[in-house]
Amino acid sequence: MSKEVFPGRYTAEEKQDVVVFVIGMRVNKWWAIHKWLPVFAAMPGMIKELLINKSLGCLSMESFFGRTTLMIQYWRSTEDLLSYAHGEKHLTAWKNFNKRVGDNKAVGIYHETYIVPKDNSECIYGNMPKFGLSKALGHTPITSKSSTAKKRLRPNHQSKSEAST
């Protein structure tokens, strides 16, 4: 699948708060495929549901695979994320994990959640396809007003010493 590369420098349009959700699994024992494969196989159905049904609140996601898999999801709100966590597909996957794996050391799972108020992040993308926050919130060219990290972090996020000068 080819993604269009945008030459030049871009940043994300930060018009709204965003919830960043990091989720994944780690294969601790490769030979225990009967333990980790069902965990791995549970994710595609949820991903498909989130990509098809934008009303659930998942704005975008990025995936990385290896011994430790990593998915970064960008959500419209904490309420949307928590609502999905209590939905049928996720609860079924969670119950199956606890039933099949429980405290077995063959496979590990993790997640982290970050609530990012608008104008509280900074990003730059050079010669990249739409990615990360820019894919989730909007992709905009860097201008003279956003040419440095300091400018992209907005004046209301200066340190106390900067603000007093």
C-alpha positions as CSV (number, residue, x, y, z in Angstrom):
1,M,0.0,0.0,0.0
2,S,1.6,3.2,-1.2
3,K,1.1,6.4,0.8
4,E,1.5,9.8,-0.9
5,V,4.7,11.5,0.4
6,F,4.4,15.3,0.9
7,P,7.6,17.1,0.1
8,G,8.6,19.8,2.5
9,R,7.8,20.4,6.2
10,Y,4.4,19.9,7.8
11,T,2.8,20.0,11.2
12,A,-0.6,19.0,12.7
13,E,-3.6,21.3,12.9
14,E,-4.3,21.4,16.6
15,K,-8.0,22.5,16.6
16,Q,-9.1,20.1,19.4
17,D,-8.0,18.0,22.3
18,V,-6.9,14.5,21.5
19,V,-6.4,11.3,23.5
20,V,-3.3,9.3,22.5
21,F,-3.7,5.6,23.3
22,V,-0.7,3.3,23.0
23,I,-1.5,-0.4,23.0
24,G,0.4,-3.6,22.2
25,M,1.7,-7.0,23.1
26,R,5.0,-8.6,23.6
27,V,5.8,-12.2,22.7
28,N,7.9,-13.5,25.6
29,K,8.0,-17.1,24.5
30,W,8.1,-17.6,20.7
31,W,7.4,-21.4,21.0
32,A,4.2,-20.8,22.9
33,I,2.3,-19.8,19.7
34,H,-0.9,-21.3,21.1
35,K,-0.8,-18.5,23.8
36,W,0.3,-15.4,21.8
37,L,-1.3,-16.0,18.4
38,P,-4.9,-15.7,19.7
39,V,-3.9,-12.4,21.4
40,F,-2.5,-11.1,18.1
41,A,-5.4,-12.4,16.1
42,A,-8.0,-10.5,18.3
43,M,-6.8,-7.1,17.1
44,P,-7.6,-7.0,13.4
45,G,-11.4,-7.2,14.0
46,M,-11.2,-4.3,16.4
47,I,-9.0,-2.3,14.0
48,K,-11.4,-2.9,11.1
49,E,-14.4,-1.8,13.3
50,L,-12.6,1.4,14.3
51,L,-11.5,2.2,10.7
52,I,-15.0,1.6,9.3
53,N,-17.1,3.3,12.0
54,K,-15.6,6.8,12.6
55,S,-18.5,7.6,14.9
56,L,-16.8,5.5,17.5
57,G,-14.2,8.3,18.0
58,C,-10.9,6.8,16.8
59,L,-9.4,9.5,14.6
60,S,-6.4,7.6,13.3
61,M,-3.8,4.9,14.1
62,E,-0.3,3.8,13.4
63,S,1.0,0.2,13.8
64,F,4.5,-1.3,14.3
65,F,5.2,-5.0,14.4
66,G,8.0,-7.1,15.9
67,R,8.5,-9.1,19.1
68,T,6.8,-6.2,20.7
69,T,3.9,-4.9,18.7
70,L,2.9,-1.3,19.1
71,M,-0.2,0.6,18.0
72,I,-0.7,4.3,18.6
73,Q,-4.3,5.4,18.3
74,Y,-5.6,9.0,18.3
75,W,-9.1,9.4,19.9
76,R,-11.5,12.3,19.8
77,S,-12.2,12.0,23.5
78,T,-11.6,10.0,26.7
79,E,-15.3,9.2,26.7
80,D,-15.1,7.7,23.2
81,L,-12.1,5.5,24.2
82,L,-13.7,4.3,27.4
83,S,-17.0,3.6,25.6
84,Y,-15.1,1.5,23.1
85,A,-13.3,-0.3,25.9
86,H,-16.6,-1.4,27.3
87,G,-18.0,-2.4,23.9
88,E,-18.6,-6.0,22.8
89,K,-15.6,-6.6,20.6
90,H,-13.1,-5.3,23.1
91,L,-14.7,-6.9,26.1
92,T,-14.8,-10.3,24.3
93,A,-11.1,-10.0,23.4
94,W,-10.3,-9.0,27.0
95,K,-12.3,-11.9,28.5
96,N,-10.6,-14.3,26.1
97,F,-7.2,-13.1,27.0
98,N,-7.8,-13.6,30.7
99,K,-9.3,-17.0,30.1
100,R,-6.5,-18.3,27.7
101,V,-3.5,-16.4,29.0
102,G,-4.1,-15.0,32.4
103,D,-0.8,-14.8,34.3
104,N,1.0,-17.0,31.8
105,K,4.4,-15.5,30.9
106,A,4.2,-16.4,27.2
107,V,2.7,-13.1,26.1
108,G,2.4,-9.7,27.7
109,I,0.0,-6.9,26.9
110,Y,0.1,-3.2,27.7
111,H,-1.5,0.1,27.1
112,E,-0.9,3.8,28.0
113,T,-3.3,6.7,27.7
114,Y,-2.4,10.3,27.4
115,I,-4.9,13.2,27.3
116,V,-3.4,16.0,25.3
117,P,-5.3,19.4,25.4
118,K,-5.1,21.3,22.1
119,D,-2.0,23.5,21.7
120,N,-0.1,21.2,24.1
121,S,1.9,19.3,21.6
122,E,4.4,20.0,18.9
123,C,5.2,18.0,15.8
124,I,7.0,18.2,12.5
125,Y,6.9,15.9,9.4
126,G,9.5,16.3,6.7
127,N,9.0,14.5,3.4
128,M,6.5,12.1,5.0
129,P,3.1,10.7,4.2
130,K,0.3,11.9,6.5
131,F,1.3,10.3,9.8
132,G,0.6,10.5,13.5
133,L,-1.1,13.6,14.8
134,S,-1.2,15.2,11.3
135,K,-3.1,12.2,10.0
136,A,-5.5,12.4,13.0
137,L,-6.0,16.1,13.3
138,G,-5.1,17.6,9.9
139,H,-2.0,18.1,7.9
140,T,-0.8,21.7,7.4
141,P,2.4,23.2,5.8
142,I,4.9,24.8,8.1
143,T,4.8,28.6,7.8
144,S,6.9,31.4,9.3
145,K,4.5,31.3,12.3
146,S,5.2,27.6,12.8
147,S,8.8,27.3,11.6
148,T,10.4,26.3,15.0
149,A,9.4,24.0,17.8
150,K,9.1,26.9,20.1
151,K,6.6,28.6,17.8
152,R,4.6,25.4,17.4
153,L,4.4,25.0,21.2
154,R,2.5,28.4,21.3
155,P,3.2,31.4,23.5
156,N,1.0,30.2,26.3
157,H,3.3,27.3,26.9
158,Q,6.5,29.2,27.6
159,S,8.4,28.6,30.8
160,K,7.8,30.9,33.7
161,S,11.2,32.6,33.1
162,E,10.4,33.2,29.5
163,A,7.0,34.7,30.3
164,S,8.4,37.1,32.9
165,T,10.9,38.7,30.4
